[in-house]
Amino acid sequence: MTSRHWLALSLLPKLGARRLAQIRQQQPSWPEGWLAALPGEARHQLMVWLHDPQRSPLNEDIERAMAWLEGGSGRHLLTPSHPAWPGLLDELPDPPPVLWGWGDLAALTPPALAMVGTRRPTREGRDNALGFSRALAEYGFTIVSGMALGIDGRAHEAALDAGGWTIAVLGCGVDVLYPRTHRRLRQRLLENGGLLLSEHLPGTAARAPFFPRRNRIITGLSLGVLVVEAARRSGSLVSARLAMEQNREVFALPGSLHNPQASGCLWLIQEGARLVTCRDELLSELPESGRVEGVTHPAPMAPINVTCPDDPLWTHLSNVPCPLDQLVELSGVAVSDCQQRLLMLELEGWAAQAPGGWVRRNTTA
């Protein structure tokens, strides 16, 4: 089957991704087997397109999409028969029929981890997204997210800063800039080994129903999903639920009881998500980790020598400010020693002063 055949199937009316996947599993012959397996309206539309494409309502979309594909370098149409098709997606009950790509397909080679979170993160949430994304990208993972404002954008940026791979799964066509404030991020991604993916035709505008659907692709491409910071009613929790249904690992960062943007993470932990505070805790829970032999990164990467601070004082810190006298009591060290150690943690990016005391930072997670 050619790319045009798969594209035509993806555009057939009254034929969802789930039904199309069920038929594909039967490995029908082309085109007779497919025509026999398709429901009435879809069968009729495919027959029209096969016998007289100019009469088919599918033809205009197909020709326009193929023209975009041939209009520049780095443009791809991934189908189940394409050598770069992500095999993990076939574990989904409703994988996308096709995927449009713009960028470097090599980003699909390393193991991937999804990172999601609120569009309105706190400073701590931004720091955590940057720290974990950078550390995981440097370790060899592709960072997958949705290129939304907030945590998504930070995760992509940090992966690029580390010289690693990142994939943005969009709720619009890959050639559509959304959100518009991410113009520079998209350009960086395309110029530095990143990849934009979408199940929607090029030129498709962003629509609200597309975003929950694209989440299944974000998690489906990945070994697990890390929820960095999310409210109780959040699209990120949709991603976490999808990951659980897809038998993927779900991780969550703990947050303050008084931070509404952390309430979703705390709820996920109560529901069984793995609480993590640094990169190595996350890696130990993944079914597969480590660098992939033969993978060439888009830019040189500095090795990670430290993933958690050596000072045990850090373990007494959290997102909730802890006063100095309480830290002295918890750690059992003198005030002057505690102050000096906190200063070192702050200089190294592991701790910060906040109103009411000291808080943990994961900027080098």
Contacts in CASP RR format, 6 or more apart in sequence:
PFRMAT RR
TARGET T0000
AUTHOR 0000-0000-0000
METHOD contacts of the structure
MODEL  1
MTSRHWLALSLLPKLGARRLAQIRQQQPSWPEGWLAALPGEARHQLMVWL
HDPQRSPLNEDIERAMAWLEGGSGRHLLTPSHPAWPGLLDELPDPPPVLW
GWGDLAALTPPALAMVGTRRPTREGRDNALGFSRALAEYGFTIVSGMALG
IDGRAHEAALDAGGWTIAVLGCGVDVLYPRTHRRLRQRLLENGGLLLSEH
LPGTAARAPFFPRRNRIITGLSLGVLVVEAARRSGSLVSARLAMEQNREV
FALPGSLHNPQASGCLWLIQEGARLVTCRDELLSELPESGRVEGVTHPAP
MAPINVTCPDDPLWTHLSNVPCPLDQLVELSGVAVSDCQQRLLMLELEGW
AAQAPGGWVRRNTTA
1 30 0 8 1.000
1 79 0 8 1.000
1 81 0 8 1.000
3 66 0 8 1.000
3 77 0 8 1.000
3 79 0 8 1.000
3 82 0 8 1.000
4 62 0 8 1.000
4 66 0 8 1.000
5 30 0 8 1.000
5 31 0 8 1.000
6 77 0 8 1.000
6 79 0 8 1.000
6 80 0 8 1.000
6 81 0 8 1.000
6 97 0 8 1.000
6 98 0 8 1.000
7 62 0 8 1.000
7 65 0 8 1.000
7 66 0 8 1.000
7 77 0 8 1.000
7 79 0 8 1.000
7 98 0 8 1.000
8 46 0 8 1.000
8 49 0 8 1.000
8 58 0 8 1.000
8 62 0 8 1.000
9 15 0 8 1.000
9 20 0 8 1.000
9 34 0 8 1.000
9 46 0 8 1.000
9 97 0 8 1.000
10 20 0 8 1.000
10 97 0 8 1.000
10 98 0 8 1.000
10 199 0 8 1.000
11 58 0 8 1.000
11 61 0 8 1.000
11 62 0 8 1.000
12 38 0 8 1.000
12 41 0 8 1.000
12 42 0 8 1.000
12 45 0 8 1.000
12 46 0 8 1.000
12 58 0 8 1.000
13 41 0 8 1.000
13 42 0 8 1.000
13 45 0 8 1.000
14 39 0 8 1.000
14 41 0 8 1.000
14 42 0 8 1.000
15 38 0 8 1.000
15 39 0 8 1.000
15 42 0 8 1.000
16 94 0 8 1.000
17 94 0 8 1.000
17 95 0 8 1.000
17 96 0 8 1.000
17 97 0 8 1.000
17 199 0 8 1.000
18 93 0 8 1.000
18 94 0 8 1.000
19 39 0 8 1.000
20 97 0 8 1.000
21 90 0 8 1.000
21 92 0 8 1.000
21 93 0 8 1.000
21 94 0 8 1.000
21 95 0 8 1.000
23 34 0 8 1.000
23 37 0 8 1.000
23 38 0 8 1.000
24 80 0 8 1.000
26 37 0 8 1.000
28 34 0 8 1.000
28 36 0 8 1.000
28 37 0 8 1.000
31 46 0 8 1.000
31 50 0 8 1.000
34 46 0 8 1.000
35 43 0 8 1.000
35 46 0 8 1.000
35 47 0 8 1.000
38 46 0 8 1.000
45 56 0 8 1.000
45 57 0 8 1.000
45 58 0 8 1.000
48 55 0 8 1.000
48 56 0 8 1.000
49 56 0 8 1.000
49 58 0 8 1.000
49 59 0 8 1.000
53 59 0 8 1.000
53 62 0 8 1.000
61 201 0 8 1.000
64 201 0 8 1.000
64 202 0 8 1.000
65 77 0 8 1.000
65 100 0 8 1.000
65 201 0 8 1.000
65 202 0 8 1.000
68 75 0 8 1.000
68 175 0 8 1.000
68 202 0 8 1.000
68 203 0 8 1.000
69 75 0 8 1.000
69 76 0 8 1.000
69 77 0 8 1.000
69 202 0 8 1.000
74 101 0 8 1.000
74 102 0 8 1.000
74 103 0 8 1.000
74 104 0 8 1.000
75 101 0 8 1.000
75 102 0 8 1.000
75 103 0 8 1.000
76 82 0 8 1.000
76 84 0 8 1.000
76 100 0 8 1.000
76 101 0 8 1.000
76 102 0 8 1.000
76 103 0 8 1.000
76 105 0 8 1.000
77 98 0 8 1.000
77 99 0 8 1.000
77 100 0 8 1.000
77 101 0 8 1.000
78 84 0 8 1.000
78 85 0 8 1.000
78 86 0 8 1.000
78 98 0 8 1.000
78 99 0 8 1.000
78 100 0 8 1.000
78 101 0 8 1.000
78 105 0 8 1.000
78 197 0 8 1.000
79 85 0 8 1.000
79 98 0 8 1.000
80 90 0 8 1.000
84 105 0 8 1.000
84 108 0 8 1.000
85 99 0 8 1.000
86 99 0 8 1.000
86 108 0 8 1.000
86 220 0 8 1.000
86 221 0 8 1.000
88 220 0 8 1.000
88 221 0 8 1.000
88 222 0 8 1.000
89 95 0 8 1.000
89 96 0 8 1.000
89 217 0 8 1.000
89 220 0 8 1.000
89 221 0 8 1.000
91 220 0 8 1.000
91 246 0 8 1.000
91 247 0 8 1.000
92 216 0 8 1.000
92 220 0 8 1.000
92 246 0 8 1.000
94 216 0 8 1.000
96 199 0 8 1.000
96 217 0 8 1.000
97 199 0 8 1.000
98 199 0 8 1.000
99 197 0 8 1.000
99 198 0 8 1.000
99 199 0 8 1.000
99 217 0 8 1.000
100 173 0 8 1.000
100 174 0 8 1.000
100 197 0 8 1.000
100 198 0 8 1.000
100 199 0 8 1.000
100 200 0 8 1.000
100 201 0 8 1.000
100 202 0 8 1.000
101 174 0 8 1.000
101 195 0 8 1.000
101 196 0 8 1.000
101 197 0 8 1.000
101 198 0 8 1.000
102 174 0 8 1.000
102 175 0 8 1.000
102 190 0 8 1.000
102 195 0 8 1.000
102 196 0 8 1.000
103 189 0 8 1.000
103 190 0 8 1.000
103 193 0 8 1.000
103 194 0 8 1.000
103 195 0 8 1.000
103 196 0 8 1.000
104 165 0 8 1.000
104 193 0 8 1.000
104 194 0 8 1.000
104 195 0 8 1.000
104 298 0 8 1.000
105 195 0 8 1.000
106 165 0 8 1.000
106 193 0 8 1.000
106 295 0 8 1.000
106 296 0 8 1.000
106 298 0 8 1.000
107 142 0 8 1.000
107 165 0 8 1.000
107 166 0 8 1.000
107 167 0 8 1.000
107 193 0 8 1.000
107 194 0 8 1.000
107 195 0 8 1.000
108 142 0 8 1.000
108 167 0 8 1.000
108 195 0 8 1.000
108 221 0 8 1.000
109 142 0 8 1.000
109 292 0 8 1.000
109 295 0 8 1.000
110 140 0 8 1.000
110 141 0 8 1.000
110 142 0 8 1.000
110 165 0 8 1.000
110 291 0 8 1.000
110 292 0 8 1.000
110 295 0 8 1.000
111 140 0 8 1.000
111 141 0 8 1.000
111 142 0 8 1.000
111 223 0 8 1.000
111 286 0 8 1.000
111 288 0 8 1.000
111 289 0 8 1.000
111 290 0 8 1.000
111 292 0 8 1.000
112 141 0 8 1.000
112 142 0 8 1.000
112 143 0 8 1.000
112 144 0 8 1.000
112 167 0 8 1.000
112 221 0 8 1.000
112 222 0 8 1.000
112 223 0 8 1.000
113 136 0 8 1.000
113 141 0 8 1.000
113 142 0 8 1.000
113 143 0 8 1.000
113 144 0 8 1.000
113 222 0 8 1.000
113 223 0 8 1.000
113 224 0 8 1.000
113 225 0 8 1.000
113 226 0 8 1.000
113 282 0 8 1.000
113 286 0 8 1.000
114 143 0 8 1.000
114 144 0 8 1.000
114 145 0 8 1.000
114 218 0 8 1.000
114 219 0 8 1.000
114 220 0 8 1.000
114 221 0 8 1.000
114 222 0 8 1.000
114 224 0 8 1.000
114 225 0 8 1.000
114 226 0 8 1.000
114 239 0 8 1.000
114 243 0 8 1.000
115 129 0 8 1.000
115 132 0 8 1.000
115 133 0 8 1.000
115 143 0 8 1.000
115 144 0 8 1.000
115 145 0 8 1.000
115 151 0 8 1.000
115 152 0 8 1.000
115 155 0 8 1.000
115 225 0 8 1.000
115 226 0 8 1.000
115 228 0 8 1.000
116 145 0 8 1.000
116 146 0 8 1.000
116 151 0 8 1.000
116 152 0 8 1.000
116 215 0 8 1.000
116 218 0 8 1.000
116 225 0 8 1.000
116 226 0 8 1.000
116 227 0 8 1.000
116 228 0 8 1.000
116 230 0 8 1.000
116 235 0 8 1.000
116 236 0 8 1.000
116 239 0 8 1.000
116 240 0 8 1.000
117 129 0 8 1.000
117 150 0 8 1.000
117 151 0 8 1.000
117 152 0 8 1.000
117 227 0 8 1.000
117 228 0 8 1.000
117 229 0 8 1.000
117 230 0 8 1.000
117 234 0 8 1.000
117 236 0 8 1.000
118 150 0 8 1.000
118 151 0 8 1.000
118 229 0 8 1.000
118 230 0 8 1.000
118 231 0 8 1.000
118 234 0 8 1.000
118 236 0 8 1.000
118 261 0 8 1.000
119 148 0 8 1.000
119 149 0 8 1.000
119 150 0 8 1.000
119 151 0 8 1.000
119 152 0 8 1.000
120 149 0 8 1.000
120 150 0 8 1.000
120 261 0 8 1.000
121 129 0 8 1.000
121 150 0 8 1.000
121 151 0 8 1.000
121 154 0 8 1.000
121 228 0 8 1.000
121 229 0 8 1.000
121 261 0 8 1.000
122 229 0 8 1.000
122 259 0 8 1.000
122 261 0 8 1.000
124 229 0 8 1.000
124 255 0 8 1.000
124 319 0 8 1.000
124 359 0 8 1.000
124 361 0 8 1.000
125 151 0 8 1.000
125 228 0 8 1.000
125 229 0 8 1.000
125 253 0 8 1.000
125 261 0 8 1.000
126 150 0 8 1.000
126 151 0 8 1.000
126 154 0 8 1.000
127 361 0 8 1.000
127 362 0 8 1.000
127 363 0 8 1.000
128 228 0 8 1.000
128 229 0 8 1.000
128 253 0 8 1.000
128 362 0 8 1.000
128 365 0 8 1.000
129 150 0 8 1.000
129 151 0 8 1.000
129 153 0 8 1.000
129 154 0 8 1.000
129 155 0 8 1.000
129 158 0 8 1.000
129 228 0 8 1.000
129 229 0 8 1.000
130 154 0 8 1.000
130 157 0 8 1.000
130 158 0 8 1.000
130 363 0 8 1.000
131 158 0 8 1.000
131 362 0 8 1.000
131 363 0 8 1.000
131 364 0 8 1.000
131 365 0 8 1.000
132 155 0 8 1.000
132 226 0 8 1.000
132 228 0 8 1.000
132 253 0 8 1.000
132 279 0 8 1.000
132 282 0 8 1.000
132 362 0 8 1.000
132 365 0 8 1.000
133 143 0 8 1.000
133 154 0 8 1.000
133 155 0 8 1.000
133 156 0 8 1.000
133 157 0 8 1.000
133 158 0 8 1.000
133 159 0 8 1.000
133 162 0 8 1.000
134 158 0 8 1.000
134 159 0 8 1.000
134 161 0 8 1.000
134 162 0 8 1.000
135 279 0 8 1.000
135 304 0 8 1.000
135 307 0 8 1.000
135 364 0 8 1.000
135 365 0 8 1.000
136 143 0 8 1.000
136 159 0 8 1.000
136 279 0 8 1.000
136 282 0 8 1.000
137 143 0 8 1.000
137 158 0 8 1.000
137 159 0 8 1.000
137 162 0 8 1.000
137 163 0 8 1.000
137 164 0 8 1.000
137 165 0 8 1.000
137 166 0 8 1.000
137 301 0 8 1.000
138 162 0 8 1.000
138 163 0 8 1.000
138 164 0 8 1.000
138 301 0 8 1.000
138 302 0 8 1.000
138 303 0 8 1.000
138 304 0 8 1.000
139 279 0 8 1.000
139 283 0 8 1.000
139 289 0 8 1.000
139 290 0 8 1.000
139 291 0 8 1.000
139 304 0 8 1.000
140 164 0 8 1.000
140 165 0 8 1.000
140 290 0 8 1.000
140 291 0 8 1.000
140 292 0 8 1.000
140 295 0 8 1.000
140 297 0 8 1.000
140 301 0 8 1.000
141 165 0 8 1.000
142 159 0 8 1.000
142 164 0 8 1.000
142 165 0 8 1.000
142 166 0 8 1.000
142 167 0 8 1.000
143 155 0 8 1.000
143 156 0 8 1.000
143 158 0 8 1.000
143 159 0 8 1.000
143 164 0 8 1.000
143 165 0 8 1.000
143 166 0 8 1.000
143 167 0 8 1.000
144 166 0 8 1.000
144 167 0 8 1.000
144 168 0 8 1.000
144 169 0 8 1.000
144 218 0 8 1.000
144 221 0 8 1.000
144 222 0 8 1.000
145 151 0 8 1.000
145 152 0 8 1.000
145 153 0 8 1.000
145 155 0 8 1.000
145 156 0 8 1.000
145 166 0 8 1.000
145 167 0 8 1.000
145 168 0 8 1.000
145 169 0 8 1.000
145 218 0 8 1.000
146 152 0 8 1.000
146 153 0 8 1.000
146 168 0 8 1.000
146 169 0 8 1.000
146 170 0 8 1.000
146 214 0 8 1.000
146 218 0 8 1.000
147 153 0 8 1.000
147 156 0 8 1.000
147 168 0 8 1.000
147 169 0 8 1.000
147 170 0 8 1.000
147 178 0 8 1.000
147 182 0 8 1.000
147 185 0 8 1.000
147 186 0 8 1.000
147 196 0 8 1.000
148 179 0 8 1.000
149 179 0 8 1.000
149 181 0 8 1.000
149 182 0 8 1.000
151 228 0 8 1.000
151 229 0 8 1.000
151 236 0 8 1.000
152 168 0 8 1.000
153 182 0 8 1.000
153 185 0 8 1.000
155 166 0 8 1.000
155 228 0 8 1.000
156 166 0 8 1.000
156 168 0 8 1.000
156 185 0 8 1.000
156 189 0 8 1.000
157 185 0 8 1.000
157 188 0 8 1.000
159 165 0 8 1.000
159 166 0 8 1.000
160 166 0 8 1.000
160 188 0 8 1.000
160 189 0 8 1.000
160 192 0 8 1.000
160 194 0 8 1.000
162 301 0 8 1.000
162 302 0 8 1.000
163 192 0 8 1.000
163 297 0 8 1.000
163 298 0 8 1.000
163 299 0 8 1.000
163 300 0 8 1.000
163 301 0 8 1.000
164 193 0 8 1.000
164 297 0 8 1.000
164 298 0 8 1.000
164 299 0 8 1.000
164 301 0 8 1.000
165 193 0 8 1.000
165 194 0 8 1.000
165 195 0 8 1.000
165 297 0 8 1.000
165 298 0 8 1.000
166 189 0 8 1.000
166 194 0 8 1.000
166 195 0 8 1.000
167 194 0 8 1.000
167 195 0 8 1.000
167 196 0 8 1.000
167 197 0 8 1.000
167 221 0 8 1.000
168 186 0 8 1.000
168 189 0 8 1.000
168 194 0 8 1.000
168 195 0 8 1.000
168 196 0 8 1.000
168 197 0 8 1.000
169 197 0 8 1.000
169 198 0 8 1.000
169 214 0 8 1.000
169 217 0 8 1.000
169 218 0 8 1.000
169 221 0 8 1.000
170 176 0 8 1.000
170 178 0 8 1.000
170 196 0 8 1.000
170 197 0 8 1.000
170 198 0 8 1.000
170 200 0 8 1.000
170 206 0 8 1.000
170 214 0 8 1.000
171 178 0 8 1.000
171 198 0 8 1.000
171 200 0 8 1.000
171 206 0 8 1.000
171 207 0 8 1.000
171 210 0 8 1.000
171 211 0 8 1.000
171 213 0 8 1.000
171 214 0 8 1.000
172 178 0 8 1.000
172 198 0 8 1.000
172 200 0 8 1.000
172 203 0 8 1.000
172 204 0 8 1.000
172 205 0 8 1.000
172 206 0 8 1.000
172 207 0 8 1.000
172 210 0 8 1.000
173 198 0 8 1.000
173 200 0 8 1.000
173 201 0 8 1.000
173 202 0 8 1.000
173 203 0 8 1.000
173 204 0 8 1.000
174 196 0 8 1.000
174 197 0 8 1.000
174 198 0 8 1.000
174 202 0 8 1.000
175 202 0 8 1.000
175 203 0 8 1.000
176 202 0 8 1.000
176 203 0 8 1.000
176 204 0 8 1.000
176 205 0 8 1.000
176 206 0 8 1.000
177 183 0 8 1.000
177 186 0 8 1.000
178 206 0 8 1.000
186 196 0 8 1.000
189 195 0 8 1.000
189 196 0 8 1.000
190 196 0 8 1.000
192 298 0 8 1.000
192 299 0 8 1.000
193 298 0 8 1.000
194 298 0 8 1.000
197 217 0 8 1.000
197 221 0 8 1.000
198 204 0 8 1.000
198 214 0 8 1.000
199 213 0 8 1.000
199 214 0 8 1.000
199 217 0 8 1.000
200 210 0 8 1.000
204 210 0 8 1.000
211 235 0 8 1.000
212 235 0 8 1.000
212 238 0 8 1.000
215 235 0 8 1.000
215 238 0 8 1.000
215 239 0 8 1.000
215 242 0 8 1.000
216 242 0 8 1.000
216 246 0 8 1.000
218 225 0 8 1.000
218 239 0 8 1.000
219 225 0 8 1.000
219 239 0 8 1.000
219 242 0 8 1.000
219 243 0 8 1.000
219 246 0 8 1.000
219 248 0 8 1.000
220 242 0 8 1.000
220 243 0 8 1.000
220 246 0 8 1.000
220 248 0 8 1.000
222 243 0 8 1.000
222 248 0 8 1.000
223 248 0 8 1.000
223 249 0 8 1.000
223 286 0 8 1.000
223 287 0 8 1.000
223 288 0 8 1.000
224 243 0 8 1.000
224 248 0 8 1.000
224 249 0 8 1.000
224 250 0 8 1.000
224 251 0 8 1.000
224 286 0 8 1.000
225 239 0 8 1.000
225 240 0 8 1.000
225 243 0 8 1.000
225 248 0 8 1.000
225 249 0 8 1.000
225 250 0 8 1.000
225 251 0 8 1.000
226 251 0 8 1.000
226 252 0 8 1.000
226 253 0 8 1.000
226 276 0 8 1.000
226 282 0 8 1.000
227 236 0 8 1.000
227 237 0 8 1.000
227 239 0 8 1.000
227 240 0 8 1.000
227 250 0 8 1.000
227 251 0 8 1.000
227 252 0 8 1.000
227 253 0 8 1.000
227 264 0 8 1.000
227 265 0 8 1.000
227 268 0 8 1.000
227 273 0 8 1.000
228 253 0 8 1.000
228 265 0 8 1.000
229 253 0 8 1.000
229 255 0 8 1.000
229 261 0 8 1.000
229 262 0 8 1.000
229 265 0 8 1.000
230 236 0 8 1.000
230 237 0 8 1.000
230 261 0 8 1.000
230 262 0 8 1.000
230 264 0 8 1.000
230 265 0 8 1.000
231 260 0 8 1.000
231 261 0 8 1.000
231 263 0 8 1.000
231 264 0 8 1.000
232 260 0 8 1.000
232 263 0 8 1.000
232 264 0 8 1.000
232 267 0 8 1.000
234 264 0 8 1.000
236 264 0 8 1.000
237 264 0 8 1.000
237 267 0 8 1.000
237 268 0 8 1.000
240 250 0 8 1.000
240 252 0 8 1.000
240 268 0 8 1.000
240 273 0 8 1.000
243 249 0 8 1.000
243 250 0 8 1.000
244 250 0 8 1.000
249 274 0 8 1.000
249 285 0 8 1.000
249 286 0 8 1.000
249 287 0 8 1.000
250 268 0 8 1.000
250 272 0 8 1.000
250 273 0 8 1.000
250 274 0 8 1.000
251 273 0 8 1.000
251 274 0 8 1.000
251 275 0 8 1.000
251 276 0 8 1.000
251 282 0 8 1.000
251 285 0 8 1.000
252 264 0 8 1.000
252 265 0 8 1.000
252 266 0 8 1.000
252 268 0 8 1.000
252 269 0 8 1.000
252 273 0 8 1.000
252 274 0 8 1.000
252 275 0 8 1.000
252 276 0 8 1.000
253 265 0 8 1.000
253 275 0 8 1.000
253 276 0 8 1.000
253 277 0 8 1.000
253 362 0 8 1.000
254 262 0 8 1.000
254 265 0 8 1.000
254 266 0 8 1.000
254 269 0 8 1.000
254 275 0 8 1.000
254 277 0 8 1.000
254 318 0 8 1.000
254 319 0 8 1.000
255 262 0 8 1.000
255 265 0 8 1.000
255 266 0 8 1.000
255 318 0 8 1.000
255 319 0 8 1.000
255 320 0 8 1.000
256 262 0 8 1.000
256 318 0 8 1.000
256 319 0 8 1.000
256 320 0 8 1.000
257 266 0 8 1.000
257 320 0 8 1.000
258 320 0 8 1.000
259 319 0 8 1.000
262 319 0 8 1.000
265 273 0 8 1.000
269 275 0 8 1.000
274 281 0 8 1.000
274 282 0 8 1.000
274 285 0 8 1.000
276 282 0 8 1.000
276 285 0 8 1.000
277 308 0 8 1.000
277 360 0 8 1.000
277 362 0 8 1.000
277 365 0 8 1.000
278 307 0 8 1.000
278 308 0 8 1.000
278 362 0 8 1.000
278 365 0 8 1.000
279 304 0 8 1.000
279 307 0 8 1.000
279 365 0 8 1.000
280 307 0 8 1.000
280 308 0 8 1.000
283 289 0 8 1.000
283 290 0 8 1.000
306 364 0 8 1.000
307 364 0 8 1.000
307 365 0 8 1.000
308 314 0 8 1.000
308 365 0 8 1.000
309 345 0 8 1.000
309 348 0 8 1.000
309 350 0 8 1.000
311 341 0 8 1.000
311 344 0 8 1.000
311 345 0 8 1.000
311 350 0 8 1.000
312 331 0 8 1.000
313 327 0 8 1.000
313 331 0 8 1.000
313 333 0 8 1.000
313 338 0 8 1.000
313 341 0 8 1.000
313 342 0 8 1.000
313 345 0 8 1.000
314 345 0 8 1.000
314 350 0 8 1.000
314 351 0 8 1.000
314 360 0 8 1.000
316 322 0 8 1.000
316 327 0 8 1.000
316 330 0 8 1.000
316 331 0 8 1.000
317 327 0 8 1.000
317 351 0 8 1.000
317 358 0 8 1.000
317 359 0 8 1.000
317 360 0 8 1.000
318 359 0 8 1.000
318 360 0 8 1.000
319 359 0 8 1.000
319 360 0 8 1.000
320 359 0 8 1.000
321 354 0 8 1.000
321 355 0 8 1.000
321 356 0 8 1.000
321 357 0 8 1.000
321 358 0 8 1.000
321 359 0 8 1.000
322 330 0 8 1.000
322 357 0 8 1.000
322 358 0 8 1.000
322 359 0 8 1.000
323 356 0 8 1.000
323 357 0 8 1.000
323 358 0 8 1.000
324 335 0 8 1.000
324 338 0 8 1.000
324 339 0 8 1.000
324 342 0 8 1.000
324 357 0 8 1.000
324 358 0 8 1.000
327 338 0 8 1.000
327 342 0 8 1.000
327 358 0 8 1.000
328 334 0 8 1.000
328 335 0 8 1.000
328 338 0 8 1.000
331 338 0 8 1.000
333 341 0 8 1.000
342 351 0 8 1.000
342 358 0 8 1.000
345 351 0 8 1.000
346 352 0 8 1.000
346 353 0 8 1.000
348 364 0 8 1.000
349 361 0 8 1.000
349 363 0 8 1.000
349 364 0 8 1.000
350 360 0 8 1.000
350 361 0 8 1.000
350 362 0 8 1.000
350 363 0 8 1.000
350 364 0 8 1.000
351 358 0 8 1.000
351 359 0 8 1.000
351 360 0 8 1.000
351 361 0 8 1.000
352 358 0 8 1.000
352 359 0 8 1.000
352 361 0 8 1.000
353 359 0 8 1.000
END
